[in-house]
Amino acid sequence: MSHHLSKPSPGFVIARPVTVSALLLLAFCPTPAHAVVLASVQATAHRCLQGSDPAACERALDEAEVLQRRASARSAYPCQTLLLGLQADLIMEQLGQGRGEQAIADVNAVVRGCAGL
């Protein structure tokens, strides 16, 4: 039995403002998604340049293009230059004229030069 002025129970819990604020903060915080993309380019490019997965060259080119455009938008020109070089290496590999170990070493230079992209 309840008082005639009491509100009926809504049947669900209303979140407190602190909880809502924390969830919104987490939802809009930058995640390491960019690092995942860079790591993905690194892994895919390695597979391409080692000749173990020809389809990886196309995927690596697509991923490198996304990063290259992001670098351009952020005026990260040294990183953009490294990514353009990587794209050239990937295309040369597709054409059967790859640079071997030097191209693989250049992938690592991209990872270092584009950290935080």
C-alpha positions in Angstrom: 0.0 0.0 0.0 1.4 3.4 -1.0 0.5 7.0 -0.3 -1.9 8.5 -2.9 0.8 11.2 -3.8 3.6 8.8 -4.3 4.8 8.1 -7.9 4.4 4.6 -9.2 7.6 2.7 -9.8 8.6 3.0 -13.4 9.9 -0.6 -13.5 13.4 0.5 -14.6 16.4 2.3 -13.1 17.1 5.8 -14.2 20.8 6.3 -14.6 22.5 8.9 -12.5 24.0 12.0 -14.2 27.5 10.8 -13.3 26.9 7.4 -14.9 25.5 9.1 -18.1 28.5 11.5 -18.2 31.0 8.7 -17.8 29.3 6.7 -20.6 29.3 9.7 -22.9 32.9 10.4 -22.2 33.9 6.8 -23.0 31.8 6.8 -26.1 33.4 9.9 -27.6 37.0 9.3 -26.4 39.5 8.6 -29.2 40.2 4.9 -29.2 43.3 3.3 -30.5 41.5 2.6 -33.7 44.1 4.5 -35.7 46.8 2.4 -34.2 44.9 -0.7 -35.2 44.7 0.6 -38.8 48.4 1.3 -38.8 49.1 -2.2 -37.4 46.8 -3.7 -40.0 48.7 -1.9 -42.8 51.9 -3.2 -41.3 50.8 -6.8 -41.1 49.1 -6.8 -44.5 52.1 -5.0 -46.2 54.5 -7.6 -44.7 52.4 -10.4 -46.2 52.3 -8.7 -49.6 56.0 -7.9 -49.6 57.0 -11.4 -48.5 55.1 -12.8 -51.5 53.0 -15.1 -49.3 49.6 -13.5 -50.1 49.1 -11.7 -53.4 45.6 -10.5 -52.4 47.3 -8.7 -49.4 48.9 -6.2 -51.8 45.5 -4.9 -52.8 44.3 -4.7 -49.2 47.5 -3.0 -48.0 47.2 -0.5 -50.8 43.6 0.4 -49.8 44.6 0.7 -46.1 47.7 2.7 -46.9 45.6 5.1 -49.0 43.2 5.7 -46.1 46.1 6.5 -43.8 47.8 8.7 -46.5 44.7 10.8 -46.9 44.4 11.1 -43.1 48.1 12.2 -42.9 47.4 14.8 -45.6 44.3 16.1 -43.8 46.4 16.5 -40.7 49.3 18.1 -42.5 51.5 15.3 -41.4 53.6 15.5 -44.6 56.6 13.4 -43.5 54.2 10.5 -42.6 52.3 11.1 -45.9 55.6 10.8 -47.8 56.4 7.5 -46.1 53.0 6.2 -46.9 53.3 7.2 -50.6 56.6 5.3 -50.7 54.9 2.3 -49.2 52.2 2.4 -51.8 54.9 2.5 -54.5 56.6 -0.5 -53.0 53.3 -2.4 -52.9 52.6 -1.6 -56.5 56.1 -2.7 -57.5 55.6 -5.9 -55.7 52.3 -6.5 -57.6 54.2 -5.9 -60.8 56.9 -8.5 -59.8 59.6 -5.8 -59.4 59.6 -5.6 -55.6 62.6 -4.2 -53.6 62.7 -7.2 -51.2 64.2 -6.5 -47.8 64.5 -2.8 -48.3 60.7 -2.6 -48.9 60.1 -4.6 -45.8 62.4 -2.3 -43.8 60.5 0.7 -45.2 57.2 -0.7 -43.7 58.9 -0.4 -40.2 59.9 3.2 -41.1 56.2 4.0 -41.8 55.2 2.6 -38.4 57.8 4.8 -36.7 57.1 7.9 -38.8 53.3 7.7 -38.6 52.9 6.8 -34.9 49.9 8.5 -33.5 48.2 9.0 -36.9 
